[in-house]
Amino acid sequence: MKSLLGNKVFLTLTTVDFFETLGTSLFNIILLTYARSFTQASLLVSIVSVATVLPGVFGFLTGRLADRQRNKRLWLLNLKFIQAGLYLLLAQLITVKQVSFLLVIIGINLGSDIMGILSSSLRMPLIQAKVATTVQEQAVGINQGVSVLMQMVGQTVGVSLLALTGNYQLAGYVNAITFLIAGVVLLVGYPSLKLTIGRQPAMTTRQLWRKLKLALEQGAQMNVLALLTSILLLNAVGASVDAILNLYLIDRGSTLPIPFSVAVLVMNTMFVIGSVAGNLLHTGWFQKWSFRAVILVTVLVYELMYINLLSWQNYWLVVLIMLIGGFCMGQANPKLMASLLKVADEQIVGSLSGVLNTLATLSIPIGSIGLVLIDNVVSAQAAYVVSMMILAACAGCLWIKHK
């Protein structure tokens, strides 16, 4: 930890991520609330919801774009000021309550979120080059822990700001300020972010895929298709957990040990606490914990949760599992990313980050639509059993051998 606190690159990038995540999560919740105030609320809220998730789909493309930029710090700096400018423009448009203006506002927010994904891919080569290999897992974990925490804080600030003022334009200005501060932080730390990357010959898609495949297999010590499939399946189940548990709580109603709203809050808070702790604790024994082992424990924990939902239906066991599951999920991505940074060519680090982003995004519809639909149309028990089968398939992928 001491070496990280003395690392200007790490401190700069983490501070930038702090303000960027605060602004992004703050405005996403406000945009949903704004869309609900229109006559066509259902359609517009759906469009906003899709636009909020959509940037991750472009992860591979933004990652490839990041890899092609030799001056990564200049791109990072320019993106923050462009994002600040976009939200200043948005603040002017949001005063006109028309559907056409709302669609432009959604487009601006979407564009800014895509720039955020690009920024994430630009940061990874800097961490690879400027942070010692022994603490890269810690660095990635702390960075993600800050993001998880600030997502919750940003949503709370957004709702509170709107409740106190009812001023959507003010929210746009506040968001612009968060990106402006992030840009100023980058300016202050700009000298430390210098990264010399020599000219590299252009790669064909086949050559890129070969390099990505090699890095993924060496980093995770798994067959690449098995690795990607296991991530996809686990994220699919993870994407449905909130909705399925909310439906479970609704079904139990008066039999819950605490009021419904408090039960939801406790459950979600435990998951966030677990996730933040999992992201931050990457020292000692936790650092020796392999990615494969983390995924296996995560699968077993969630299997236990569905067994509980099918049989005992103990609320407090669900709360405990959400805490442990959040911890395991917080451990997984930093471990994988740090393993990849150790073996990956600097030419493909952004693309690797982008592939993982895209995969996580593509898995969301499988869980948030597919499994929740089974819960509503067939039965809750059917959704639990299908989720357990998906988790079992995920565990099976962990044992597929690679050459």
matplotlib code that plots the C-alpha trace (Angstrom):
import matplotlib.pyplot as plt

x = [0.0, 2.8, 4.3, 0.9, 0.4, 3.8, 3.0, 1.8, 0.4, -1.8, -3.0, -3.7, -5.7, -7.6, -8.6, -9.7, -11.8, -13.3, -14.7, -15.6, -17.6, -19.3, -20.4, -21.5, -23.6, -25.0, -26.4, -27.6, -30.1, -31.2, -31.7, -34.0, -36.0, -36.2, -37.4, -40.2, -41.6, -42.6, -46.0, -44.3, -42.5, -42.4, -40.8, -38.3, -37.3, -36.6, -34.5, -32.5, -32.0, -30.7, -28.4, -27.0, -25.9, -25.0, -21.5, -20.1, -21.0, -18.4, -15.7, -13.6, -13.7, -12.8, -10.1, -8.6, -8.8, -7.0, -4.2, -3.6, -2.9, 0.7, 0.0, -2.4, -2.2, -3.1, -6.1, -7.2, -6.9, -8.8, -11.6, -12.2, -12.5, -14.7, -17.0, -17.2, -18.1, -20.8, -22.5, -22.4, -24.2, -26.6, -27.4, -28.7, -30.8, -32.4, -34.4, -36.5, -38.9, -39.4, -38.9, -36.6, -34.3, -34.5, -33.2, -30.3, -29.6, -29.6, -27.2, -24.8, -24.9, -24.3, -21.4, -19.9, -20.3, -18.5, -15.7, -15.6, -15.1, -12.3, -10.7, -10.7, -8.8, -6.3, -5.6, -4.6, -1.4, -0.3, -0.9, 1.0, 4.0, 4.0, 2.9, 5.1, 4.0, 3.7, 1.0, -0.9, -3.6, -4.0, -4.0, -6.7, -8.7, -8.6, -9.5, -12.5, -13.4, -13.5, -15.7, -18.2, -18.4, -18.8, -21.5, -23.6, -22.6, -23.3, -26.8, -27.5, -26.2, -28.2, -31.5, -30.8, -29.9, -33.1, -35.2, -33.8, -33.8, -35.9, -33.4, -32.2, -30.0, -28.1, -27.5, -25.9, -23.6, -22.6, -21.7, -19.7, -17.8, -16.9, -15.4, -13.6, -12.1, -11.0, -9.3, -7.5, -6.3, -4.9, -3.2, -1.5, -0.3, 0.4, 4.2, 4.1, 1.8, 4.3, 4.5, 6.9, 5.5, 7.4, 5.7, 4.2, 3.2, -0.5, -2.0, -4.7, -7.8, -6.4, -3.1, -4.8, -7.0, -4.0, -2.3, -5.5, -6.0, -2.4, -2.6, -5.9, -4.8, -1.4, -3.0, -5.9, -4.2, -7.4, -8.6, -9.7, -13.2, -13.7, -12.6, -14.8, -17.8, -17.4, -17.3, -20.3, -22.4, -21.4, -22.2, -25.5, -26.6, -25.1, -27.2, -30.4, -29.7, -31.1, -34.4, -34.9, -34.2, -36.6, -39.3, -38.5, -38.9, -42.2, -43.5, -42.6, -44.2, -45.4, -43.2, -40.0, -38.2, -38.0, -40.1, -39.7, -37.9, -35.5, -34.9, -34.0, -31.7, -29.9, -29.4, -28.0, -25.8, -24.2, -23.4, -21.8, -19.8, -18.7, -17.8, -15.8, -14.0, -13.2, -11.8, -9.6, -8.2, -5.6, -2.7, -1.4, -3.4, -6.0, -3.2, -2.3, -5.9, -6.1, -8.7, -10.0, -10.5, -12.3, -14.8, -15.3, -16.1, -18.4, -20.3, -20.6, -21.9, -24.6, -25.6, -26.1, -28.3, -30.6, -30.7, -31.8, -34.5, -35.8, -35.9, -35.2, -35.9, -33.9, -33.6, -30.5, -28.7, -29.4, -27.9, -24.8, -24.4, -24.8, -21.9, -19.7, -20.8, -20.0, -16.6, -15.8, -17.0, -14.8, -11.8, -12.3, -11.8, -8.7, -7.1, -7.8, -6.8, -3.5, -2.7, -3.3, -1.1, 1.8, 1.8, 0.2, 1.9, 1.5, -0.1, -3.2, -3.8, -6.7, -8.2, -8.1, -9.9, -12.4, -13.1, -13.9, -16.2, -18.0, -18.4, -19.9, -22.3, -23.5, -24.2, -26.7, -29.7, -29.3, -29.8, -31.8, -34.3, -34.1, -34.0, -36.3, -38.8, -38.7, -39.4, -42.5, -43.8, -43.1, -42.3, -39.7, -38.5, -37.9, -35.7, -33.8, -33.2, -32.1, -29.7, -28.2, -27.7, -26.0, -23.7, -22.9, -22.0, -19.8, -18.0, -17.6, -15.7, -13.1, -11.9, -11.5, -7.8, -5.7, -2.5]
y = [0.0, 2.4, 2.0, 2.8, 5.9, 7.2, 6.4, 9.7, 7.8, 5.6, 8.6, 10.7, 8.0, 6.9, 10.5, 11.0, 7.9, 9.1, 12.3, 10.7, 7.9, 10.4, 12.5, 9.6, 7.8, 11.1, 12.0, 8.6, 8.4, 12.0, 11.3, 8.4, 10.6, 13.3, 10.8, 9.7, 13.2, 13.0, 11.8, 8.8, 7.9, 4.1, 4.3, 7.1, 5.4, 2.2, 4.2, 5.8, 2.3, 0.8, 3.9, 3.5, -0.1, 0.3, 1.8, -1.4, -3.1, -0.9, -1.9, -3.9, -1.0, 1.6, -0.7, -1.1, 2.7, 3.2, 0.8, 2.7, 6.0, 6.7, 9.7, 8.2, 10.9, 13.6, 11.6, 11.1, 14.8, 15.9, 13.4, 14.9, 18.4, 17.3, 15.5, 18.6, 20.6, 18.1, 18.4, 22.2, 21.9, 19.4, 21.8, 24.3, 21.8, 20.2, 23.4, 22.7, 19.9, 18.4, 14.8, 15.8, 17.6, 14.7, 12.3, 14.7, 14.7, 10.9, 10.9, 13.3, 11.2, 8.1, 9.7, 10.7, 7.2, 5.7, 8.2, 6.9, 3.3, 4.6, 6.4, 3.1, 1.4, 4.2, 3.9, 0.2, 0.6, 3.4, 1.1, -1.7, 0.6, 2.8, 0.6, -2.2, -5.7, -6.8, -4.2, -4.0, -6.3, -3.9, -0.9, -2.3, -3.5, -0.1, 1.7, -0.5, -0.3, 3.5, 3.1, 0.8, 3.2, 6.3, 4.8, 4.5, 7.9, 9.5, 8.0, 9.2, 12.7, 12.8, 11.9, 14.2, 17.1, 16.6, 16.3, 19.5, 21.7, 20.0, 21.6, 19.4, 22.1, 22.4, 18.6, 19.1, 21.9, 19.7, 16.9, 19.2, 20.3, 16.8, 16.2, 19.6, 18.6, 15.3, 17.2, 19.5, 16.5, 15.1, 18.4, 18.4, 14.8, 15.2, 15.0, 11.6, 10.1, 10.3, 6.9, 6.3, 3.8, 3.2, 2.8, -0.6, -2.2, -2.5, -5.8, -7.7, -8.9, -12.4, -11.3, -9.3, -12.2, -14.5, -12.1, -11.7, -15.4, -16.0, -13.3, -14.5, -18.2, -17.3, -14.8, -16.9, -20.3, -21.5, -22.3, -19.0, -20.1, -21.7, -18.5, -16.2, -18.6, -18.8, -15.0, -14.7, -17.3, -15.9, -12.3, -13.5, -14.9, -11.9, -9.5, -11.2, -11.6, -8.2, -8.6, -12.2, -11.4, -8.4, -10.7, -13.2, -10.5, -9.4, -12.9, -13.4, -10.1, -10.1, -13.1, -11.1, -10.4, -6.7, -4.3, -4.9, -1.6, -2.1, -5.7, -4.5, -1.8, -4.2, -6.8, -4.3, -2.6, -5.9, -6.6, -3.2, -3.6, -7.0, -5.7, -2.8, -5.0, -7.6, -4.9, -3.4, -6.6, -7.8, -8.4, -11.4, -14.6, -12.8, -12.0, -15.7, -16.7, -17.7, -16.4, -19.9, -20.4, -17.1, -18.0, -21.5, -20.1, -17.5, -20.2, -22.4, -19.4, -18.5, -22.2, -22.2, -19.1, -20.7, -23.9, -21.7, -20.0, -23.4, -24.8, -22.9, -19.4, -17.9, -14.1, -13.6, -16.4, -14.5, -11.3, -13.3, -14.8, -11.3, -10.1, -13.1, -13.0, -9.3, -9.9, -12.7, -10.6, -7.8, -10.1, -11.6, -8.8, -7.2, -10.7, -11.4, -7.9, -7.9, -11.4, -10.1, -7.0, -9.2, -11.2, -8.9, -6.9, -3.2, -3.1, -5.0, -4.0, -1.6, -4.3, -6.8, -4.4, -3.7, -7.4, -7.9, -4.8, -6.0, -9.5, -8.2, -6.0, -8.7, -11.0, -8.5, -9.2, -13.0, -12.5, -9.3, -10.4, -14.1, -15.3, -12.6, -13.5, -17.2, -16.0, -14.0, -16.3, -19.8, -19.7, -18.5, -22.1, -22.5, -19.4, -20.7, -24.1, -22.6, -20.2, -23.2, -25.0, -22.0, -21.8, -25.5, -24.9, -22.0, -24.3, -27.0, -24.4, -24.0, -27.5, -27.5, -28.0, -25.7, -26.4]
z = [0.0, 0.8, -2.6, -4.2, -2.0, -3.2, -6.9, -8.6, -11.6, -9.4, -7.2, -10.3, -12.1, -9.0, -8.2, -11.8, -11.6, -8.3, -9.9, -13.3, -11.6, -9.3, -12.3, -14.5, -11.8, -10.6, -14.0, -15.1, -12.2, -12.8, -16.5, -15.6, -13.3, -16.1, -18.6, -16.2, -16.2, -19.9, -21.2, -23.0, -19.8, -20.3, -23.8, -22.8, -19.6, -21.6, -24.1, -21.2, -19.6, -22.9, -23.5, -20.0, -20.7, -24.4, -24.0, -22.7, -26.0, -27.7, -25.2, -27.7, -30.3, -27.8, -26.4, -29.9, -30.4, -27.1, -28.1, -31.3, -29.5, -28.7, -26.5, -24.1, -21.4, -23.9, -25.0, -21.4, -20.7, -23.8, -23.1, -19.7, -21.0, -23.9, -21.5, -19.3, -22.4, -23.4, -20.0, -20.2, -23.5, -22.0, -19.1, -21.7, -23.6, -20.5, -19.8, -22.9, -22.2, -25.6, -26.7, -29.5, -27.0, -24.6, -27.4, -28.0, -24.3, -24.2, -27.1, -25.3, -22.2, -24.3, -26.1, -22.7, -21.3, -24.4, -23.8, -20.2, -21.5, -23.8, -20.8, -18.9, -21.7, -21.9, -18.2, -18.2, -20.2, -17.8, -14.8, -16.6, -17.3, -14.2, -11.3, -10.0, -11.0, -7.4, -6.5, -9.8, -8.5, -5.5, -7.8, -10.1, -7.1, -5.3, -8.5, -9.0, -5.3, -5.6, -8.7, -6.9, -3.9, -6.0, -8.0, -4.9, -3.6, -7.1, -7.2, -3.6, -4.4, -7.7, -6.0, -3.0, -5.4, -7.3, -4.2, -2.7, -5.8, -8.6, -10.9, -13.8, -15.2, -12.0, -12.2, -15.6, -14.3, -11.3, -13.7, -15.9, -12.8, -11.8, -15.3, -15.2, -11.8, -13.3, -16.2, -13.7, -11.7, -15.0, -15.7, -12.3, -12.7, -16.4, -16.2, -14.3, -17.0, -19.8, -21.6, -24.4, -26.9, -30.1, -33.5, -34.0, -37.3, -37.8, -36.8, -38.7, -36.9, -36.9, -35.5, -32.8, -31.8, -31.6, -29.2, -27.1, -26.9, -25.8, -23.1, -21.8, -21.6, -20.0, -17.6, -16.4, -16.9, -18.7, -22.1, -23.7, -24.8, -21.4, -19.7, -21.7, -21.4, -17.6, -17.3, -19.6, -17.6, -14.1, -15.2, -16.6, -13.3, -11.4, -13.6, -12.5, -8.8, -7.8, -9.7, -8.6, -5.0, -5.1, -6.4, -3.7, -1.1, -2.6, -2.5, 1.1, 2.1, 5.7, 6.6, 6.3, 9.6, 8.7, 6.5, 2.7, 2.0, 4.8, 3.7, 0.2, 1.6, 3.9, 1.2, -1.3, 1.3, 2.2, -1.4, -1.9, 1.4, 0.2, -3.2, -1.9, 0.6, -2.1, -4.4, -1.6, 0.0, -2.5, -0.1, 1.8, 1.4, -0.8, -3.3, -3.5, -4.2, -7.9, -10.3, -10.9, -7.2, -6.8, -9.5, -8.1, -4.6, -6.2, -8.0, -4.9, -2.8, -5.3, -5.7, -1.9, -2.2, -4.7, -2.6, 0.3, -1.9, -2.9, 0.6, 3.8, 2.5, 5.3, 4.7, 6.8, 5.0, 1.7, 3.3, 4.3, 0.8, -0.8, 1.4, 0.5, -3.1, -3.4, -1.9, -4.4, -7.3, -6.0, -6.0, -9.4, -12.0, -10.4, -10.2, -13.9, -15.0, -13.0, -14.4, -17.9, -17.4, -16.4, -19.7, -22.2, -24.9, -24.4, -27.9, -26.7, -23.1, -24.0, -26.2, -23.4, -21.1, -23.8, -24.4, -20.7, -20.8, -23.9, -22.5, -19.2, -21.1, -23.4, -20.5, -18.9, -21.2, -20.6, -16.9, -16.5, -19.2, -19.6, -16.0, -14.7, -17.5, -16.4, -12.9, -14.0, -16.7, -15.4, -11.7, -9.3, -8.7, -12.4, -12.4, -9.4, -11.1, -14.4, -12.6, -10.8, -14.1, -15.6, -12.5, -12.8, -16.5, -15.4, -12.9, -15.5, -17.8, -15.0, -15.5, -19.3, -19.9, -22.1, -23.9]

ax = plt.figure().add_subplot(projection="3d")
ax.plot(x, y, z, "-o")
ax.set_aspect("equal")
plt.show()
